[in-house]
Structures are given as structure tokens and as C-alpha cells.
Amino acid sequence: MTTTAAPRGLVAELTRAQTRLLTGGVLLGTLGVASTLVQPQLVAHLIEAVGRHEPVALLITLLAVLFVADAALSATQGCLIGRAGENIVRDARVLLSGRVLRADLSYLNTQRQGDVHTRLVGDTALMKIALTQSLAQILLNGLIVLGGVVMMALIDVWLLLVTVGCLGVASVASIGVARGLRRAALVNRTDTGEFGADLQRVLAALPTVKAAGAEGREEDRLAARADKVRRSGNRVTVLNALFSPVLNVGLQASLAAVMGIGMARVATGSLSVAEFTAFTMYLFYLVSPLVLVFLSLGTYQQGRAAVQRVDELAGIPQEDTPVPAAAAGPGATPGKAGDLAPPAPKGGHPAVEFRDVRFGYGDRPVLDAVSFTVPRRGLTALVGVSGAGKTTVFQLIERFYRPGRGAVLLDGKDIAHLSTAEIRGGVGYVQQDSAAMRGTLRENIVYAAPEATEADIEEAVELAGLTDVVAALPDGLDTPLGDHGIGLSGGQRQRLCVARALLQKPAVILLDEATAHLDSEAEAALRDSLRRIARRCAVVAIAHRISTVVEADRIVVLDDGRVRAVGTHPQLIRDDALYGRLAAAQFADGARASAAAEAATGVPSGQPTVGVAG
Ligand SMILES: Nc1ncnc2c1ncn2[C@@H]1O[C@H](COP(=O)(O)OP(=O)(O)OP(=O)(O)O)[C@@H](O)[C@H]1O
């Protein structure tokens, strides 16, 4: 995932927000370290006191208190650091979810959903461990190691130098392994993301996979992906496993050296038994923290790979904020009512206006010099062959994408200067793939207008022709639906989406082939509803059925990304050859309609003339 204008260091920012908990944890941990480091000294005193036949009860009590305090401090610091970690992961997930939800569609469409999912769920968890537990382990155990080394130096510098010599070589080797581990972990996380992406793709299209008999092929593909994860995971495992042995060799060597040299010095009297015991104790106390430092270093390096992936996700381009009117290009209309806005024409601005719009997905031109208006009331039909750019027109009205040239206006305002809420609150959009979600029918219908009253819901259900469907369901509006609205037919799902759009009480309703899945009876009912809806607001419909188009007050004919003609059905049948062909051939009941048009206009539809209406 490559991003543009990524805000640097989101993770660092989230970690800073937990400074109090983290500092508290580190302070308590440091106290624990101090108590650990004092213990060998106390033991040395104890040995000397025993040798001198002095009372030792106080020393023993003190040691016991230190043991208990050590355990309590360690537990408390673990809790504080753990809480900070949970807060960081929660904040990261909330923030990332928001950024994904508000991401620029043109960018998000290029990303694999599964990878986004892996970053949001898996990488955030890994990142938490790296930023809290691992860092705390490195810091606190590092302090023990450092303190232990100082104490050992105070006891016997030469003995310490022997120890450090043996451990130094092992440490340098371990750091090399840690670096390799970070690289390997990044590859492994990426591979895991790819597996997730493929799995999500297959699950989303499971009926298609089954219908195509492609289960085996998909299984092989997933197996190949899983194997890639295994291979990079194995590399991580090997590097991880190398840590302890590399370090252990050093530790064992130093222990052997300390024992040999130390005992020789005790024999010559240059080192007391108490000092030798304390030194050996420090060495033993060092072993586990040192191993933990290096192991945590490994986890931390893996976590850094996750941090990088989380930071990248945080940097995905967001839907543009409104462009200030001053920055608008020539021909653009100011966004806010009041500023420089041209006076509204009699009867108000058109509900939608395209002014000389050019647009392409990436470098591929799709619309060019598109200009047309949609009146505030009535039905406008958008027709054209498949791929002409009809759905793209809707996506520009929703500002899922921005035009490269020209402007799209809603109620006279250039949508470039409106917020997404202002645009989408006023536009109801029933898409080609009508989306229903898991939840009850009611939850699905009120999705865009959660505050809707019962009366509003009833009206929307009735207008969308869903009344009979709801009545036939066991729990009516409270009947639960499965994922993607499983439990409803395609046509019922479409009507559900129409009801959802209506409930928003929008000024404009966009219907993308909303009648495609309906049988003639249901379609006739919906057409009747559309007529009623079109009395209150602007309805723009992309319809392949001539029956819907014939009724339209205005038809915009798109051809290869350009507006070819605008008019009513009889006008277009008379004037536009392409429309005539579409009406005759492409529309399901075209022949009947053409005959009807012929009867109405007296113009034979078989010999259309090309005409471009304004
Ligand atoms: N997200 C996208 N990325 C790249 N190209 C796209 C994208 N969406 C659509 N296109 C291309 O843009 C062109 C217009 O597509 P659009 O969906 O607007 O056509 P349409 O007229 O609605 O077609 P249909 O009637 O088949 O739905 C097509 O060539 C299509 O391949």
C-alpha cells in the first residue's frame, strides 16, 4: 500500500497520549529494578553477618520485604503498561476505521479489502505489544542489566570484563539477527495481508465461485497464498529461535569463566566468598533480563513492521474537504449560499446540473464535455449503451469522484464546495448492486435516517412497493436478514434500497437500474410510485426498461461519455438514431414502445434521424 500525503507518526502520537500510564508503569518498574539490584548486596551482607556470628533477622526480613515488593511492583507496572497498550490499540482502531470510512473511493478501490482488514485488526494488535510490553521489557530489563553491570564492576572489574567480553560477542550477533527479523516480519505481515485479501474476495463472491465450479481453483490459490505466509513465517521463526541460542552460548561461556576465575581468586584471597556470591548472583540475575531484552527486541522489531503498516493505513487519502470558493476554477459556482451566488432563476436552480464535465478513472477518459440539467421535480431518465458512463454520472453527483474539468451543481451550488454530508444528505442513491446488510429489515430501511418516525417508515415502505413483502414476512419489519440481505429476493432488496433512499427525504433520488430485478407487476407498482415521488423531488433513473423511460419528463442520451441528445421519448424517437435503436433493440419491450411512439407521433421509428437536443 503506497499512500500520498501520509500524516507522519500517527502511532507515535497515540503513544504520546498514553504518557501518564506509560510513565507510571516505567517508574514502578524502575523501583522494582532497584529492589532487584539491592538483593545480591543484601545476600552478601547476610553471608558476612553469618560469618561474623551477628544477628541476621533484620536482614532476612528486609530481603523478604524486597522479594514481595519486587513482585507487587512488577505486577502493577504490568497492569499499567497493559492498559496503555489496550488504549493505544483502541484509539488506533477507532481512528483507522474513521479514516477508512472517509477514505477517497478512487484510492480505496485500488486497495485490497482484506489487506486493509489485516492492518486494522492484526497489525494494530502486534503494534500494541511492540509499543508497550516489548518497549517496557527492553527498558526495565535493560536497566537491570545496566545496574547489575555497575554493581559487578564495583565488586570486581576484571571479572566483569571477562563476562562482558563473552556476552558482547553474543549481543552483537543478536542485534544482527534482530534486524533480519524486522525485515522478515514485514514480509510476513504483507503475505498475511494478501492471504486475507484473497479470502475476503472469495467469501464476497462465494455464490459466483460455486456456480462457476471454481472451488478447487480458489482452494489452490488460497493454499499457495497460505504457503507463502508459511515460508515467510518460517523465516521469522528461525530468526526468532536464533536469539536465545546465540545469547545462551555467550552466557554459558561467561558463567564458566566467572566460576573458574572467581573461585581461583577466592582461593588466593583476593576476593571474599561474600563478594564472589554477590557477583555470581548478579550474573544469574542478569541472565533472564538479558534474554528478555533480546527477545523483546525481536518482538519490537516485528511490531515496528506493524507500526509501519498502521501508519501507512492512517495516511490513506481522505475524501476531499470542500475547496474554498476563492480557489475555484473558472465557471465554478460559489458553494455557500449568500457569497457571490447568482440569483436563482425563476422556479429555482435545477436540482442537478452538469457543466462541461470531463472525467476519467485514472488516465482513462469516461465522460467529456457533459452538460445537462435535472429539473427540481419530475423524472429524468439517463439512457445509453452499457459502458456509456451512466453510473459514473451518478458517482460524480455523490462526489465519490471529482470531475477533472467542469462542475457538478446541486441546487445551484458547486458540490466541490459542499461537505460530503451536505451532498449526500440531499441525494438518495439506489445503486446497481442494491446493498442490504445483516440486521432487521427496519434497521436496513432506516440506515440513512435513523431518526425516522414510524409514519415516515410506513410511507417509504408503501411508496417503494414493499407493503405486501413486509406483510408476508414472519416478523414484518423486524424480520432479521442475513449478510448482504440474504432472505430477500433481488427485487425485494432493490425496493428496500428505494425505501431507504426515500426515508432520507432527499431533493434528488438517483436510481441505478432500480427496476432491473423486478417482475412486470412489481415494476408497474414501482413506476407508479416513482411518478408520485417525482412530484415531490427530482428523480433521475438509469433504466433499461422502456416502460420507465417512456414516462420520463426528460431523457438524457449518453453515448461514449458525451451527451448525445436530450428530450422526451417521442422527440428522441423522432430525432435521434441511437435512441431509436436503443428503444427498438435494447429495451426489453422496445418493439411495443416503438409502435406506441409511432402511433403517438406518426413518425416511423425504423428510419430515425440523428438529432442533438439542447
Ligand atoms: N471504478 C472504475 N475504475 C475504472 N474504470 C471504471 C470504473 N467504473 C467504471 N469504469 C469504466 O468507465 C466506463 C463507464 O462505466 P459506467 O459504469 O459509468 O457505465 P454505464 O453506462 O453505467 O454502464 P452499464 O449500463 O453497463 O452499467 C466503463 O468503460 C467502465 O469500464
PDBQT file of the ligand as one rigid body, heavy atoms in Angstrom, charges set to zero:
ROOT
HETATM    1  N1  LIG A 701     -14.006   2.219 -10.740  1.00  0.00    +0.000 N 
HETATM    2  C1  LIG A 701     -13.681   2.212 -12.047  1.00  0.00    +0.000 A 
HETATM    3  N2  LIG A 701     -12.390   2.204 -12.416  1.00  0.00    +0.000 NA
HETATM    4  C2  LIG A 701     -12.041   2.218 -13.723  1.00  0.00    +0.000 A 
HETATM    5  N3  LIG A 701     -12.924   2.233 -14.747  1.00  0.00    +0.000 NA
HETATM    6  C3  LIG A 701     -14.225   2.237 -14.442  1.00  0.00    +0.000 A 
HETATM    7  C4  LIG A 701     -14.683   2.226 -13.081  1.00  0.00    +0.000 A 
HETATM    8  N4  LIG A 701     -16.031   2.232 -13.085  1.00  0.00    +0.000 NA
HETATM    9  C5  LIG A 701     -16.398   2.255 -14.387  1.00  0.00    +0.000 A 
HETATM   10  N5  LIG A 701     -15.321   2.251 -15.202  1.00  0.00    +0.000 N 
HETATM   11  C6  LIG A 701     -15.327   2.328 -16.669  1.00  0.00    +0.000 C 
HETATM   12  O1  LIG A 701     -15.989   3.525 -17.033  1.00  0.00    +0.000 OA
HETATM   13  C7  LIG A 701     -16.824   3.323 -18.140  1.00  0.00    +0.000 C 
HETATM   14  C8  LIG A 701     -18.236   3.785 -17.803  1.00  0.00    +0.000 C 
HETATM   15  O2  LIG A 701     -18.747   2.951 -16.781  1.00  0.00    +0.000 OA
HETATM   16  P1  LIG A 701     -20.199   3.156 -16.184  1.00  0.00    +0.000 P 
HETATM   17  O3  LIG A 701     -20.380   2.164 -15.097  1.00  0.00    +0.000 OA
HETATM   18  O4  LIG A 701     -20.384   4.580 -15.824  1.00  0.00    +0.000 OA
HETATM   19  O5  LIG A 701     -21.099   2.791 -17.452  1.00  0.00    +0.000 OA
HETATM   20  P2  LIG A 701     -22.662   2.553 -17.528  1.00  0.00    +0.000 P 
HETATM   21  O6  LIG A 701     -23.128   3.372 -18.657  1.00  0.00    +0.000 OA
HETATM   22  O7  LIG A 701     -23.300   2.800 -16.197  1.00  0.00    +0.000 OA
HETATM   23  O8  LIG A 701     -22.681   1.018 -17.888  1.00  0.00    +0.000 OA
HETATM   24  P3  LIG A 701     -23.796  -0.090 -17.514  1.00  0.00    +0.000 P 
HETATM   25  O9  LIG A 701     -25.068   0.285 -18.193  1.00  0.00    +0.000 OA
HETATM   26  O10 LIG A 701     -23.224  -1.341 -18.048  1.00  0.00    +0.000 OA
HETATM   27  O11 LIG A 701     -23.923  -0.089 -16.016  1.00  0.00    +0.000 OA
HETATM   28  C9  LIG A 701     -16.748   1.853 -18.491  1.00  0.00    +0.000 C 
HETATM   29  O12 LIG A 701     -15.893   1.730 -19.576  1.00  0.00    +0.000 OA
HETATM   30  C10 LIG A 701     -16.150   1.208 -17.266  1.00  0.00    +0.000 C 
HETATM   31  O13 LIG A 701     -15.337   0.140 -17.634  1.00  0.00    +0.000 OA
ENDROOT
TORSDOF 0
